Amino acid sequence: MPASRADAAVSEASDAGFAVYVHWPFCLSKCPYCDFNSHVVANIDQRQWARALSAELAHMRALTGPRRVSSIFFGGGTPSLMDVATVETVLSEIAKLWPVEPDAEITLEANPTSVEAERFRGYRAAGVNRLSLGVQSLNDRDLKFLGRLHSAGEALAAIALAREIFPRLSFDLIYARPGQTAEDWSRELRAALAHAVDHLSLYQLTIEEGTAFARLYEKGAFRLPDEENAAELYRLTGEIAGEAGLSAYEVSNYAKPGAESRHNLVYWRYGDYAGVGPGAHGRIETPEGRFATRTLKSPGEWIASVEARGHGLEAREEITRGEQGDEMMLMGLRLSEGVSLARYERLTGRALAPERIGSLIREGLLVQTGDRIAATPEGRLVLNGLLARLLV
């Protein structure tokens, strides 16, 4: 890569921030809709896992070089099954390896069971300043359908406790559930917003390959809202969240101004991030090019590899210029702020065809403001098709 383009690419990736993602792969049970790398395992040796995560972090530091960490995210799985001491060890190791911004966002995903909620104060003392709660529903019947282990009452109690302890709080809900009407969702979402602080992640239920729901869905065990009804629920979601002051800064994420997830913005703005733990992915820009990293998915294979080699990487692959442009568009058009056409051209060495952009604008699927293009609300409903037409 020419030096000037390499310098520009590194600078732009740095402008988007540098994040560290830590994957904790263990859960108390496997939710039927989940296709994440999660495993139900008893008797976890927390000290062994803390050592292994620390070792892989050190390996990642050698790959990334000196960077300043703007966000850290403990995802899973169920990170609220981590001992407080494990979280402390990982955060301490990150701070040894890279400078951490004084106002860095440090998020931990949690499930709102009473046992896990008791750990909240310990996580806050360890340095976690943002909690992301997997509430998923405020309806006990649907929580059971979704395979969740908590009740709506436990979820509300966990939200209340988290609001007391953490400066920032987000929680997830899943909508477009079987039999859910617009009136049902409106009532549930308004109830949730009464308890929200400044951020909500609101996802439509989708059927992912290889999940228990995929098998049940194929057998006709349940039905989801059709495309028209799902689109109406999406529009309704934006309207109700907007009334509460939360804007749709991303397809499925709503926040008050300044409360957006800084960690996820690193992904969506096509910044750099180091991923550690089983099945974690990373994107790292270097003067030699941009690389994708991927670790072994099996917890047993991953930890054996770390103990033998100091890391669990199974792939470190250079991303071509064309692939970088596609990835940037795929991520960036999810955002209301959209993407820079000039950055796309610098990454790929080619410009997007003005006639394709113009056609999508005329159809009401894209808008352009200066150098930036963004998907309209209608465009977000058909984002995959929009991208296919834009990136021909």
Disulfide bonds with the S-S distance in Angstrom:
none
